[in-house]
């Protein structure tokens, strides 16, 4: 099935499609994201012109084949370079830490994506608030499968486009409950959906102003805003302050001890402007975090409440 629109894009720098877009995937069962048997990345998205499905194929270190289907194909292809990190220039970037600089040399195509689709990043981030990741991914999967729409094109497995803002607002109370989402998070999603136009405008602001815009809305704190900034805004400095594991991971990776959020920010201060990138490099370098003997977040089944 021929695509409705296609582009052979040459990036201004090395770009690894899988590494760059992997952070957009919400678990292995994400209905909006999959990998084909040939290694192609498939992503379903909702553009201003309607739903679209993208297929992205690595053709070379700096060449990506972009194919799209659906009413939003044109908009999706136009946004693809930004999503692939076109604006994320790391020329001259160094950390001064050999393990991290070595990881950067080994992963020259690892970019920070900018999807410019704020609600698509915000809703799953809200679902991940204060629960374990597997639980949040299961909630996202159920809600998108139930209330999303079929992804256009010859997808390699059944895929769905996430609901529109109106679609999220229309999810009934009992469906949030069945998806394991407590009333607080459900209300946060629906409040955001009611102001979706203002929220989407944040994609066109500078990083600081975009974060400030998100903070105006109830239910969107620093952690959630950072998770959105890392995906929708292409912000290489966004640190997920308040994460259950991150401060201790950074503390052990850098200094071999637990840290509070404030201590983590102090430790990352030498890399202000690139702190999210540095955290990703820590993971790419295989730096170990806190030994797995401490307390873990409890699984809370909100369906039983």
C-alpha positions as CSV (number, residue, x, y, z in Angstrom):
1,X,0.0,0.0,0.0
2,X,1.7,3.2,-1.2
3,X,2.0,6.0,1.3
4,X,-0.1,9.1,1.0
5,X,3.1,11.1,1.4
6,X,6.8,10.3,1.7
7,X,10.1,12.1,2.4
8,X,13.7,11.1,2.2
9,X,15.1,13.3,4.9
10,X,18.8,14.0,5.3
11,X,19.4,15.1,8.9
12,X,22.0,17.9,9.7
13,X,23.7,15.4,12.0
14,X,23.8,11.7,12.7
15,X,20.3,10.5,13.9
16,X,19.4,7.1,15.3
17,X,15.7,6.6,14.7
18,X,15.2,3.9,17.3
19,X,17.2,5.6,20.0
20,X,15.6,9.0,19.4
21,X,12.0,7.8,19.2
22,X,12.2,5.0,21.8
23,X,11.3,7.5,24.6
24,X,7.9,8.0,22.9
25,X,6.9,4.4,23.4
26,X,4.7,3.8,26.5
27,X,5.5,0.2,27.1
28,X,5.9,-2.8,24.7
29,X,2.1,-2.9,24.2
30,X,1.7,0.8,23.3
31,X,-1.1,0.8,20.6
32,X,0.4,4.0,19.1
33,X,3.9,2.8,18.6
34,X,5.5,-0.4,17.3
35,X,8.6,-1.7,15.5
36,X,8.3,-3.7,12.2
37,X,10.1,-6.9,11.5
38,X,12.4,-4.9,9.2
39,X,13.3,-2.5,12.0
40,X,11.1,0.3,10.9
41,X,9.5,2.5,13.6
42,X,5.7,3.0,13.2
43,X,3.9,5.7,15.1
44,X,0.2,6.7,15.1
45,X,-0.5,10.4,15.9
46,X,-3.3,12.9,15.8
47,X,-2.4,16.1,13.9
48,X,-4.4,19.3,13.4
49,X,-5.5,17.8,10.1
50,X,-6.6,14.5,11.4
51,X,-5.0,11.1,12.2
52,X,-1.9,9.8,10.6
53,X,0.5,6.9,10.7
54,X,4.2,7.3,10.2
55,X,6.7,4.7,9.1
56,X,10.3,5.7,9.7
57,X,13.2,3.7,8.2
58,X,16.9,4.3,8.9
59,X,18.6,4.5,5.5
60,X,21.9,5.8,6.7
61,X,23.6,7.5,9.6
62,X,21.9,10.8,8.7
63,X,19.2,9.6,6.2
64,X,15.6,8.6,7.2
65,X,12.8,7.5,4.9
66,X,9.5,8.9,6.2
67,X,6.2,7.5,4.9
68,X,2.8,8.6,6.1
69,X,-0.9,7.6,5.7
70,X,-4.1,9.2,6.6
71,X,-5.7,12.7,6.6
72,X,-2.9,14.1,8.7
73,X,-0.1,12.6,6.5
74,X,1.1,16.1,5.4
75,X,1.3,17.5,8.9
76,X,2.9,14.4,10.2
77,X,5.6,14.4,7.6
78,X,6.2,18.1,8.1
79,X,6.8,17.5,11.8
80,X,8.9,14.4,11.3
81,X,12.3,16.2,11.2
82,X,11.6,18.0,14.4
83,X,10.4,14.7,16.0
84,X,13.7,13.1,14.9
85,X,15.8,15.8,16.6
86,X,16.5,18.2,13.7
87,X,16.9,21.0,16.2
88,X,19.0,19.0,18.7
89,X,22.5,20.0,17.8
90,X,25.2,18.5,20.1
91,X,28.2,19.9,18.3
92,X,31.0,20.5,20.8
93,X,29.0,18.9,23.7
94,X,31.2,17.3,26.3
95,X,30.5,16.4,29.9
96,X,34.1,16.1,31.2
97,X,33.3,12.7,32.6
98,X,35.0,10.0,30.5
99,X,32.3,7.4,30.9
100,X,29.6,9.8,29.7
101,X,31.7,11.3,26.9
102,X,32.5,7.7,25.7
103,X,28.8,7.0,25.7
104,X,28.2,10.1,23.7
105,X,30.8,9.1,21.1
106,X,29.2,5.6,20.9
107,X,25.7,7.0,20.5
108,X,26.1,10.0,18.2
109,X,22.6,9.6,16.8
110,X,20.8,9.7,20.1
111,X,18.7,12.9,19.9
112,X,16.0,14.6,22.0
113,X,12.8,14.4,20.0
114,X,10.3,17.3,19.6
115,X,6.9,16.0,18.6
116,X,5.1,19.3,19.2
117,X,2.0,17.3,20.1
118,X,1.5,18.3,23.7
119,X,-1.6,16.4,24.7
120,X,-0.2,13.2,23.3
121,X,2.7,13.5,25.7
122,X,0.7,15.0,28.6
123,X,-2.0,12.3,29.0
124,X,0.3,9.3,29.5
125,X,2.5,11.4,31.8
126,X,-0.5,12.2,34.0
127,X,-1.4,8.5,34.0
128,X,2.2,7.7,35.2
129,X,1.9,10.0,38.3
130,X,2.4,8.2,41.6
131,X,2.0,4.7,40.2
132,X,4.4,2.0,38.9
133,X,5.2,2.2,35.2
134,X,3.7,-1.1,34.3
135,X,0.4,-0.1,35.8
136,X,0.4,3.3,34.0
137,X,1.2,1.6,30.7
138,X,-1.7,-0.9,31.1
139,X,-4.0,2.1,31.7
140,X,-2.8,3.9,28.6
141,X,-3.1,0.8,26.5
142,X,-6.7,0.0,27.6
143,X,-7.9,3.6,27.2
144,X,-6.3,4.1,23.8
145,X,-7.6,0.8,22.5
146,X,-11.1,1.6,23.9
147,X,-11.4,5.3,22.9
148,X,-8.8,5.8,20.2
149,X,-9.4,5.3,16.5
150,X,-7.9,2.8,14.1
151,X,-4.5,4.0,12.7
152,X,-4.6,4.5,8.9
153,X,-2.2,2.6,6.6
154,X,-0.8,-0.9,6.3
155,X,0.3,-1.1,9.9
156,X,2.3,-4.3,10.9
157,X,0.0,-5.0,13.8
158,X,-3.3,-3.3,14.9
159,X,-2.5,0.2,16.0
160,X,-4.6,3.1,17.4
161,X,-4.5,6.8,17.3
162,X,-4.9,8.3,20.8
163,X,-8.2,10.2,21.5
164,X,-8.6,13.8,20.7
165,X,-9.2,16.3,23.6
166,X,-12.9,15.9,23.1
167,X,-12.4,12.1,23.2
168,X,-10.6,12.3,26.5
169,X,-13.3,14.5,28.0
170,X,-15.9,12.0,27.0
171,X,-14.4,9.0,28.8
172,X,-17.0,8.0,31.4
173,X,-16.1,7.6,35.1
174,X,-16.5,3.8,35.0
175,X,-14.0,3.5,32.1
176,X,-11.3,5.3,34.1
177,X,-12.1,3.0,36.9
178,X,-11.8,-0.1,34.7
179,X,-8.5,1.1,33.4
180,X,-7.1,1.4,36.9
181,X,-7.0,5.2,36.9
182,X,-8.0,6.9,40.2
183,X,-10.3,9.9,40.2
184,X,-7.5,12.4,40.8
185,X,-5.6,11.5,37.7
186,X,-8.7,11.1,35.6
187,X,-9.8,14.6,36.6
188,X,-6.4,16.0,35.7
189,X,-6.6,14.5,32.2
190,X,-10.1,15.8,31.7
191,X,-9.2,19.3,33.0
192,X,-6.3,19.4,30.6
193,X,-8.4,18.2,27.7
194,X,-10.9,21.1,28.4
195,X,-8.0,23.6,27.9
196,X,-6.2,21.6,25.2
197,X,-5.9,24.6,22.8
198,X,-4.0,26.6,25.4
199,X,-1.9,23.6,26.3
200,X,-1.0,22.8,22.7
201,X,0.2,26.4,22.2
202,X,3.1,25.7,24.6
203,X,4.8,23.8,21.8
204,X,5.5,27.1,20.1
205,X,7.1,28.7,23.2
206,X,10.6,28.7,24.5
207,X,11.4,25.9,26.9
208,X,11.1,28.0,30.1
209,X,7.8,29.6,28.9
210,X,6.4,26.3,27.8
211,X,7.1,24.8,31.3
212,X,5.5,27.8,32.9
213,X,2.4,27.5,30.7
214,X,1.9,23.8,31.7
215,X,2.4,24.7,35.4
216,X,-0.7,27.0,35.2
217,X,-3.0,23.9,35.0
218,X,-4.0,21.9,38.0
219,X,-2.6,18.4,38.1
220,X,0.5,19.3,36.1
221,X,3.5,19.6,38.5
222,X,7.3,19.8,37.8
223,X,7.6,16.0,37.2
224,X,4.8,15.9,34.6
225,X,5.9,19.1,32.9
226,X,9.5,17.7,32.5
227,X,8.2,14.4,31.1
228,X,6.2,16.4,28.5
229,X,9.2,18.7,27.8
230,X,11.4,15.7,27.0
231,X,9.1,14.5,24.3
232,X,6.9,17.4,23.0
233,X,9.3,20.3,23.4
234,X,12.7,18.7,22.6
235,X,14.1,20.1,25.9
236,X,17.6,18.6,26.6
237,X,17.6,20.1,30.1
238,X,14.2,18.9,31.5
239,X,14.8,16.9,34.7
240,X,12.0,14.8,36.1
241,X,12.2,16.2,39.6
242,X,10.0,14.2,42.0
243,X,10.6,10.9,40.2
244,X,10.5,7.9,42.6
245,X,13.8,6.5,41.4
246,X,15.7,9.2,39.5
247,X,17.5,11.1,42.3
248,X,18.9,7.9,43.8
249,X,19.8,6.7,40.3
250,X,21.8,9.8,39.6
251,X,23.3,9.8,43.1
252,X,24.6,6.3,42.8
253,X,25.7,6.7,39.1
254,X,27.7,9.8,39.9
255,X,28.7,9.5,43.6
256,X,27.7,6.1,44.9
257,X,25.1,7.2,47.3
258,X,21.4,8.1,47.7
259,X,20.4,11.7,46.9
260,X,17.4,14.0,47.5
261,X,16.0,15.9,44.6
262,X,17.8,19.0,45.7
263,X,21.1,17.1,45.9
264,X,20.5,15.6,42.5
265,X,20.0,19.1,41.0
266,X,23.2,20.3,42.6
267,X,25.1,17.3,41.2
268,X,23.7,18.0,37.7
269,X,24.3,21.8,37.9
270,X,27.6,21.7,35.9
271,X,25.5,20.5,32.9
272,X,22.7,23.0,33.2
273,X,21.1,23.3,29.8
274,X,21.9,19.6,29.0
275,X,20.8,17.8,32.2
276,X,18.3,15.5,30.5
277,X,20.8,14.5,27.9
278,X,23.4,13.7,30.6
279,X,20.9,11.5,32.4
280,X,20.2,9.6,29.1
281,X,24.0,9.3,28.6
282,X,24.3,7.8,32.1
283,X,21.8,5.1,31.1
284,X,23.5,4.6,27.7
285,X,26.8,4.2,29.5
286,X,25.4,1.5,31.7
287,X,26.1,3.4,34.9
288,X,24.5,1.5,37.7
289,X,22.1,3.2,40.1
290,X,20.9,2.3,43.5
291,X,21.2,-1.5,44.4
292,X,17.8,-3.1,44.2
293,X,17.3,-3.7,47.9
294,X,15.4,-0.5,48.8
295,X,11.7,0.0,48.9
296,X,9.7,-0.2,45.7
297,X,6.6,1.6,44.8
298,X,3.5,-0.4,45.7
299,X,1.1,-1.6,43.1
300,X,-2.3,-0.1,43.9
301,X,-5.3,-1.6,42.1
302,X,-7.7,1.3,41.8
303,X,-10.3,-0.9,40.1
304,X,-10.9,-2.6,43.5
305,X,-11.7,0.8,45.2
